Amino acid sequence: MEKVVIVTGANSGIGLALCDRLLTEDSHLRLCLACRNMQRAEAARANLLTSHSSAHVDLLHLDVGSVQSVLSAAKEIKARYNRVDFLYLNAGIMPNPSVDIGAFFKGLFSRNVINMFATAEGLLTQQDNVNSDGLQEVFATNLFGHFLLVRELEPLLCQPGHTSRVVWTSSSNARQSAFSIEDFQHTKGTEPYSSSKYASDLLSLALNRHNNRRGLYSSVTCPGLVMTNLTYGILPSFFWTLIMPIMWMIRIFTNTFTLTPNNGAEALFWLFLQKPELLDSRAKYHSLTSGLGTRYTQSRKMDIDDEMSEVFFSKLLELEKTVRRKLSERHADNEAYRQYLNSVE
């Protein structure tokens, strides 16, 4: 029986590299690229079919930053497939990044240079916005939209006698210091990306606690430092031209500088080959490369608290109810307005 694999954010970077490696491993799987930009998704599909001409590659419009889009996409998935074997939650944003240039150059020539690039601690901030659903944009895109998608797809993910997987693309930038359980949307801070990634680590643990007995397993990965569109958006292009030779040189001495999307997708792909029952729910699986460029995966314990994970899960369930209610009220108001317009025509 063919496996059904859905990848969000699959039209470029790590997501697209993962799709290529999955099709190379199993040409019979049914792969679904869930993307916001359908034009780029079409191009990604064409690219994959060039190398895998007999592959079954579907496209799905999904903006994980929009509640309505998530619900519509989930409805479409349930109409297309009888089950889902792998759900890769890879889509993410880092809007309006700002770099402390002074701290950057100070760190560039210090013993802290590797940690600075690996975590961006003390270096990188972002300016977040509120989206049309009244949620913080980074939280909605990187965390809540994916959470809602998992909730909607539970009938396909949690089936008797069937094992399914949810795999998150987290980050080494996921730091507890950036996250507050009292402000989990990060409305008051300047590190929404770091906060959202730590939140995904917490949520993964809670999903395992609640769903392992139902056959659903969740894992968290870190791609390392990868040069993608998101990364290139952090600094002006001439900065990257200046520092890329230094980064390739540093790579010889550190395993976290994966640099290419294909290397960054290593842990995501490695998890595809593993038995979920043998994995550690408290571990983050890191994509790493040796000084000679050999790819490998290594597990590292996450700094997460069971109680905080459970409290956060409960808060997300409460937020889900609120968001669904508001969406229902909005639809009711729109329908009432349409009826009013019809009555006065």
Secondary structure, DSSP 4 states (H G I P E B T S, - for coil): ---EEEEES-SSHHHHHHHHHHHHH-TTSEEEEEES-HHHHHHHHHHHHHH-TT-EEEEEE--TT-HHHHHHHHHHHHHH-S--SEEEE------SEEE-HHHHHHHHTSTTHHHHHHH-TTTEEE---B-TTSSBHHHIIIIIHHHHHHHHTHHHHS-TT--EEEEEE--TT--GGG--GGGTT-SS-S-HHHHHHHHHHHHHHHHHHHHGGGTEEEEEEE--SB-SHHHHTTS-HHHHHHHHHHHHHHTTT-SS--BSHHHHTHHHHHHHTS-GGGS-TTEEEEEEE-TT--EEEEEEE----HHHHHHHHHHHHHHHHHHHHHHHHHHHHHHHHHHHHHHH-
